[in-house]
Amino acid sequence: MAGVVPATVQRLRDLGAVSLEAIVGPSICGRCYEVPLRMREAAGAVSPVTPAVTWTGTPAIDVAAGVVDQLTELSVPCSWVPGCARESEDLYSYRGEGQTGRYAGVVRLLPPLGGEAA
C-alpha cells in the first residue's frame, strides 16, 4: 500500500534492468490475514484483488495477490508459489510461532543473452 512494489520495479528499470521476472513466495493468505476495515479499503484502492474476507467473515487482505497484481500491471512476469504461513506447519509464521525466524529476498543479475556480464 506504500508503493514499494512500483518503486522497486521503477528503480530496477532506472538502473538498467530490461527483463524483470518475479517469484512471489508463500505468505499468510487472505483467509487468515485479518485487518481493520479501513486497511482493507485502502489496500483495495491500490489493488482491487487485495481485499479479502477471513474464515470467520471479518475484513482481511491478501498481500501476495496484491503484489502479483501490481507486478502484472507493471508488465513484470511472475510466478506465485502457493502456501499460507498460518495454515501450513512447513512455513514459518511469526504470528503463529511467537518468535522470530528468517525469510530471504533474492535479486539476481543475469548476463544478457549471448553476452558476458559487465
C-alpha positions in Angstrom: 0.0 0.0 0.0 3.0 2.3 0.5 4.1 1.9 -3.1 7.1 -0.5 -2.5 6.3 -2.7 -5.5 6.1 0.0 -8.2 9.0 1.9 -6.6 11.2 -1.2 -6.6 10.4 -2.0 -10.2 11.0 1.6 -11.3 14.3 1.7 -9.5 15.5 -1.5 -11.1 14.5 -0.2 -14.5 16.3 3.1 -13.8 19.4 1.1 -13.1 19.2 -0.6 -16.5 17.1 -3.7 -15.9 15.3 -4.5 -19.2 14.0 -8.0 -18.4 12.5 -8.5 -15.0 10.9 -11.6 -13.6 9.5 -12.1 -10.1 8.7 -15.0 -7.9 6.3 -14.3 -5.1 6.7 -16.8 -2.2 4.2 -18.1 0.3 2.8 -15.7 2.8 -0.2 -15.5 5.0 -3.3 -15.9 2.8 -6.4 -13.6 2.7 -8.5 -16.1 4.6 -6.1 -15.7 7.6 -4.9 -12.1 7.5 -7.5 -10.1 9.4 -7.2 -6.4 9.2 -9.3 -3.4 10.2 -12.0 -2.5 7.6 -10.2 0.8 6.8 -7.0 -1.0 5.9 -8.8 -3.4 3.6 -10.4 -0.5 1.8 -7.0 1.2 1.4 -5.5 -1.9 0.1 -8.4 -2.3 -2.4 -7.7 1.2 -3.7 -4.2 0.1 -4.6 -5.1 -3.3 -6.0 -8.7 -4.5 -6.4 -7.8 -8.1 -5.9 -6.3 -7.5 -2.4 -9.4 -7.2 -0.3 -10.5 -10.5 1.3 -12.6 -12.0 4.0 -11.3 -14.3 6.7 -12.7 -17.7 7.5 -14.9 -16.0 10.2 -16.2 -13.3 7.9 -14.1 -10.4 9.1 -12.2 -7.9 6.8 -8.9 -9.2 5.5 -6.3 -8.6 2.8 -4.4 -11.0 0.5 -1.0 -9.4 0.4 0.5 -11.8 -2.2 -2.4 -11.4 -4.5 -1.9 -7.6 -4.4 1.8 -7.9 -5.1 1.2 -10.2 -8.0 -1.5 -7.9 -9.3 0.9 -4.9 -9.1 3.7 -6.7 -10.8 1.4 -7.8 -13.6 0.2 -4.2 -14.1 3.9 -3.2 -14.4 4.4 -5.9 -17.1 6.7 -7.9 -14.8 6.1 -11.7 -15.4 5.8 -13.5 -12.1 5.3 -16.9 -10.6 3.4 -17.4 -7.3 4.5 -20.1 -5.0 1.4 -21.3 -3.1 1.1 -21.7 0.6 -0.2 -20.0 3.7 2.2 -19.4 6.6 -0.6 -19.7 9.1 -2.2 -22.8 7.7 0.9 -24.8 6.9 3.3 -26.1 9.5 6.0 -26.2 6.9 6.1 -22.4 6.6 7.4 -20.0 9.2 5.0 -17.5 10.8 5.9 -15.0 13.5 2.2 -14.7 14.4 1.9 -18.4 14.6 5.2 -19.2 16.3 5.5 -16.1 18.5 9.3 -15.9 17.8 11.4 -14.5 15.1 12.5 -16.6 12.1 14.1 -15.9 8.8 12.9 -15.2 5.3 15.1 -14.1 2.4 14.7 -12.0 -0.7 17.0 -12.6 -3.6 17.9 -10.4 -6.5 19.9 -12.0 -9.3 21.6 -10.2 -12.2 21.9 -12.4 -15.3 24.2 -11.6 -18.2 22.4 -10.5 -21.4 21.6 -13.4 -23.8 24.6 -14.1 -25.9 26.9 -11.8 -23.8 29.0 -11.6 -20.7 28.0 -9.9 -17.5 29.6 -6.4 -17.1 
